[in-house]
Amino acid sequence: MEKRIGAALIVVEDRGAVEQLNAIISKHSHIILGRQGLPLSGRSISVISLVLEGTTDEIGAFTGPVGRLPGVTIKSILVPSLPKSS
C-alpha cells in the first residue's frame, strides 16, 4: 500500500486522557515525523500538531483510537500521494 504524508491536530480538553493519548502516540511513533505541543493554560486546553507519514491503514489505526478518547478531538488531512523518488 502507498504511503502518504499528512497532518493531525489534536485538542485535549480533559487532562485525564493525556496518559492514554501519550500511550497511543508512542505505539504509533513509527508514522510520526514531527510533533509540537502547545498548552493553552488560559483556555484549559492543549493542542498537539503532528506530521505523519504512513499508509491510510496505519494513519487510521492511529487516528481512530485517539478520536475515541473522552475529552480529545482529532482532525487529520492527507496529501493524495507521495511523489515517486528518482
N, C-alpha and C positions, 0 to 999 in steps of 0.2 A: 504494500500500500504506500502511496505517495505521502511524503512529509510536507507539512505546511507550517508557515510562520503565522503567529497570531499574538494577541494580547488579551489579558484578562484584568478586569478591575474588580476588586473585592472590597465591599464595605462591611465593616464589622461594627454592629450596634450593640451586641451582647458580648462583653469581655469574657464571659464564662465559656464561650465557644472557641477561644484562642488556642487552647491546648489541642483540641481536636483538629482545628484548622491547621496548625503547625504540623501535626502528625500526617495529615493528608498531603500537605506541601512537601514534606520530607520524603514521603513514599513515592511521589511523582517528580522528584528533583531532576531526574534524567531528561525531562522535557522542558525544564525551566532554564532559560538563558540569562535572565536578569530579574531582579526583584527590588522594589522600592516600597518602603512603608512610611506612612505619614500619620502620626497620631494627631487628631484634631480635638484636643482636650476641651476647647471652648464649646464644642458640639457633642462631646462624649461619644465620638466615633473614631474609627481608624480606617484608613484607606490603604490598600495594598495594590500595587500595579505589578503585573508580571508580563514578561515577554516569553512566549512559548514556541517550541519547535517540536512537532510530532505529527503522527497520523491523526486523522479525525477520531479514530477509536481511542487513541491514547489521550488526546485532549478531552474527549467526552468522559473518559474514565476518571479524569481529574475534576472537571467542572461539575459533573453530576453530584458526587458526594459533597462537594463544597456547597453547592446550592441547596442541599437538603439540611444543612446545619441551621439550627434555630438562631435567629438574630444575625444571619450572614446573607448578603446578597452578592451575586457574581454575574457579571456580563462579560461576554467574550466576543472577539472578532477574529476572523481568519482571512488571510490573503488567499486568493484562489489556488495558487500553486507556487512552488519554488522554481526559479529559473534553473535550467539544466546547466551544470558546470561544464566548462570547456576544457 
